[in-house]
Amino acid sequence: MKSVRKQKTVFLDRDGTMIEEVNFLSRIEDLKLFHFTKQAVELLKSSGFRLIVLTNQSGIGRGIYDEEAMHTIHREMQVALGNTIDGFYFCPHLPDAGCECRKPRLQMIRDADQTFGVDFENSWMIGDKTLDVETGEAAGIRTALVKTGYGVEHEKLLRQKPEIIAENLFDAAQQIVSFQN
């Protein structure tokens, strides 16, 4: 087995962080990237970060939409973002399924590490929910909470403050890049 070079990585939550929160998003016509998302991912990418999206998609487990509908959304995001995302990982299970892949559990991060090689010491998790912060903390990486999506509500629920609380993804990206310099 060949050795994978470890690289600093930003793990990104999808809904409420990169795109507008739509309950059980399954149709391209409902996909709305935040106006700052492309600029944010370009900044992170140009600063040497690998970009991995981690998303809980219980709509699949509920039978509301199928995996192909989700993959179509991801392909559309890739086009809109200039193919800057290195990987998309998802959990299709219901919240009470007890699986290892649903955030804040770490199977998606483990899978990404096995595929890409993650430099955990220099990596980040960005999201709009407490479970995103908990995921990053459990993985031993730095965390950023954005105030888009559920971020304002979830900021009040945090047991431990993330390293960054940002207005949005671009604000978080700028702060992360400044940490690196």
Secondary structure as a PSIPRED ss2 file (coil, helix, strand):
# PSIPRED VFORMAT (PSIPRED V4.0)

   1 M C   1.000  0.000  0.000
   2 K C   1.000  0.000  0.000
   3 S C   1.000  0.000  0.000
   4 V C   1.000  0.000  0.000
   5 R C   1.000  0.000  0.000
   6 K C   1.000  0.000  0.000
   7 Q E   0.000  0.000  1.000
   8 K C   1.000  0.000  0.000
   9 T E   0.000  0.000  1.000
  10 V E   0.000  0.000  1.000
  11 F E   0.000  0.000  1.000
  12 L E   0.000  0.000  1.000
  13 D E   0.000  0.000  1.000
  14 R C   1.000  0.000  0.000
  15 D E   0.000  0.000  1.000
  16 G C   1.000  0.000  0.000
  17 T C   1.000  0.000  0.000
  18 M C   1.000  0.000  0.000
  19 I E   0.000  0.000  1.000
  20 E C   1.000  0.000  0.000
  21 E C   1.000  0.000  0.000
  22 V C   1.000  0.000  0.000
  23 N C   1.000  0.000  0.000
  24 F C   1.000  0.000  0.000
  25 L C   1.000  0.000  0.000
  26 S C   1.000  0.000  0.000
  27 R C   1.000  0.000  0.000
  28 I H   0.000  1.000  0.000
  29 E H   0.000  1.000  0.000
  30 D H   0.000  1.000  0.000
  31 L C   1.000  0.000  0.000
  32 K C   1.000  0.000  0.000
  33 L E   0.000  0.000  1.000
  34 F C   1.000  0.000  0.000
  35 H C   1.000  0.000  0.000
  36 F C   1.000  0.000  0.000
  37 T H   0.000  1.000  0.000
  38 K H   0.000  1.000  0.000
  39 Q H   0.000  1.000  0.000
  40 A H   0.000  1.000  0.000
  41 V H   0.000  1.000  0.000
  42 E H   0.000  1.000  0.000
  43 L H   0.000  1.000  0.000
  44 L H   0.000  1.000  0.000
  45 K H   0.000  1.000  0.000
  46 S H   0.000  1.000  0.000
  47 S C   1.000  0.000  0.000
  48 G C   1.000  0.000  0.000
  49 F C   1.000  0.000  0.000
  50 R E   0.000  0.000  1.000
  51 L E   0.000  0.000  1.000
  52 I E   0.000  0.000  1.000
  53 V E   0.000  0.000  1.000
  54 L E   0.000  0.000  1.000
  55 T E   0.000  0.000  1.000
  56 N E   0.000  0.000  1.000
  57 Q C   1.000  0.000  0.000
  58 S H   0.000  1.000  0.000
  59 G H   0.000  1.000  0.000
  60 I H   0.000  1.000  0.000
  61 G H   0.000  1.000  0.000
  62 R C   1.000  0.000  0.000
  63 G C   1.000  0.000  0.000
  64 I C   1.000  0.000  0.000
  65 Y C   1.000  0.000  0.000
  66 D C   1.000  0.000  0.000
  67 E H   0.000  1.000  0.000
  68 E H   0.000  1.000  0.000
  69 A H   0.000  1.000  0.000
  70 M H   0.000  1.000  0.000
  71 H H   0.000  1.000  0.000
  72 T H   0.000  1.000  0.000
  73 I H   0.000  1.000  0.000
  74 H H   0.000  1.000  0.000
  75 R H   0.000  1.000  0.000
  76 E H   0.000  1.000  0.000
  77 M H   0.000  1.000  0.000
  78 Q H   0.000  1.000  0.000
  79 V H   0.000  1.000  0.000
  80 A H   0.000  1.000  0.000
  81 L C   1.000  0.000  0.000
  82 G C   1.000  0.000  0.000
  83 N C   1.000  0.000  0.000
  84 T C   1.000  0.000  0.000
  85 I C   1.000  0.000  0.000
  86 D C   1.000  0.000  0.000
  87 G E   0.000  0.000  1.000
  88 F E   0.000  0.000  1.000
  89 Y E   0.000  0.000  1.000
  90 F E   0.000  0.000  1.000
  91 C E   0.000  0.000  1.000
  92 P C   1.000  0.000  0.000
  93 H C   1.000  0.000  0.000
  94 L C   1.000  0.000  0.000
  95 P C   1.000  0.000  0.000
  96 D C   1.000  0.000  0.000
  97 A C   1.000  0.000  0.000
  98 G C   1.000  0.000  0.000
  99 C C   1.000  0.000  0.000
 100 E C   1.000  0.000  0.000
 101 C C   1.000  0.000  0.000
 102 R C   1.000  0.000  0.000
 103 K C   1.000  0.000  0.000
 104 P C   1.000  0.000  0.000
 105 R C   1.000  0.000  0.000
 106 L C   1.000  0.000  0.000
 107 Q H   0.000  1.000  0.000
 108 M H   0.000  1.000  0.000
 109 I H   0.000  1.000  0.000
 110 R H   0.000  1.000  0.000
 111 D H   0.000  1.000  0.000
 112 A H   0.000  1.000  0.000
 113 D H   0.000  1.000  0.000
 114 Q H   0.000  1.000  0.000
 115 T H   0.000  1.000  0.000
 116 F H   0.000  1.000  0.000
 117 G C   1.000  0.000  0.000
 118 V E   0.000  0.000  1.000
 119 D C   1.000  0.000  0.000
 120 F H   0.000  1.000  0.000
 121 E H   0.000  1.000  0.000
 122 N H   0.000  1.000  0.000
 123 S C   1.000  0.000  0.000
 124 W E   0.000  0.000  1.000
 125 M E   0.000  0.000  1.000
 126 I E   0.000  0.000  1.000
 127 G E   0.000  0.000  1.000
 128 D C   1.000  0.000  0.000
 129 K C   1.000  0.000  0.000
 130 T H   0.000  1.000  0.000
 131 L H   0.000  1.000  0.000
 132 D H   0.000  1.000  0.000
 133 V H   0.000  1.000  0.000
 134 E H   0.000  1.000  0.000
 135 T H   0.000  1.000  0.000
 136 G H   0.000  1.000  0.000
 137 E H   0.000  1.000  0.000
 138 A H   0.000  1.000  0.000
 139 A H   0.000  1.000  0.000
 140 G C   1.000  0.000  0.000
 141 I C   1.000  0.000  0.000
 142 R E   0.000  0.000  1.000
 143 T E   0.000  0.000  1.000
 144 A E   0.000  0.000  1.000
 145 L E   0.000  0.000  1.000
 146 V E   0.000  0.000  1.000
 147 K C   1.000  0.000  0.000
 148 T C   1.000  0.000  0.000
 149 G C   1.000  0.000  0.000
 150 Y C   1.000  0.000  0.000
 151 G H   0.000  1.000  0.000
 152 V H   0.000  1.000  0.000
 153 E H   0.000  1.000  0.000
 154 H H   0.000  1.000  0.000
 155 E H   0.000  1.000  0.000
 156 K C   1.000  0.000  0.000
 157 L C   1.000  0.000  0.000
 158 L C   1.000  0.000  0.000
 159 R C   1.000  0.000  0.000
 160 Q C   1.000  0.000  0.000
 161 K C   1.000  0.000  0.000
 162 P C   1.000  0.000  0.000
 163 E C   1.000  0.000  0.000
 164 I E   0.000  0.000  1.000
 165 I E   0.000  0.000  1.000
 166 A E   0.000  0.000  1.000
 167 E C   1.000  0.000  0.000
 168 N C   1.000  0.000  0.000
 169 L H   0.000  1.000  0.000
 170 F H   0.000  1.000  0.000
 171 D H   0.000  1.000  0.000
 172 A H   0.000  1.000  0.000
 173 A H   0.000  1.000  0.000
 174 Q H   0.000  1.000  0.000
 175 Q H   0.000  1.000  0.000
 176 I H   0.000  1.000  0.000
 177 V H   0.000  1.000  0.000
 178 S H   0.000  1.000  0.000
 179 F H   0.000  1.000  0.000
 180 Q H   0.000  1.000  0.000
 181 N C   1.000  0.000  0.000
